[in-house]
Amino acid sequence: VEVQCQEAQLVVIVHRDLFGNGRLVSAAELSLGPAACKHSRMDPSQKTVTFSAGLHECGSTVQVTPDSLIYRTLLSYEPSPGSNPAIVRSSPALIPIECHYPRRDNVTSGSIRPTWSPFNSVLASEEKLLFSLRLMNEDWSSERDFSAFRLGDVLNIQAEVGAHSHVPLRLFVDSCVATLGPGAGSEPHYAIID
């Protein structure tokens, strides 16, 4: 089973030789999530069945941790009874599917592309989100040309996460400091958001 966690959906590709025993499962015996969503595509030449579903579709659940958004669902295999109900060829199976998305990263006044390590789980994938933190002018119409301030000046800071076609996200800034040079640890530093 291969999982691709995209911005707004997850794609699950199931090889029909699900158990590696040479017996191909039927696409009708597979479903995704508690809502039992059916496959969206079948490739007879590759012997694969593909499910495409939005992150909040098919009954998937979301867990919010301090560092991640974790979307969970299950791939279900329910074998159909053969012509002789006394003979059971295989048992049902539930395969957990997870997609992990980071909630936070460090940003500077320039736009950045954060990188992060994948979270190890049964099946997990990752997607990168674009974060930016910009100093805006007094009427918020454009970015401020210079970044020098004096104590007591008003700062108009715009924090964004570029979600593209991802489900809507909220961005929380836990802390922000002003320093004379790059790096939050340089001295002196002043807490802007604490």
Salt bridges, closest charged atoms under 4 A:
GLU98 OE2 - ARG72 NE 2.76
GLU98 OE1 - HIS100 NE2 2.83
GLU143 OE1 - ARG134 NH1 3.72
ASP174 OD2 - ARG104 NH1 2.59
GLU187 OE2 - HIS189 ND1 3.18
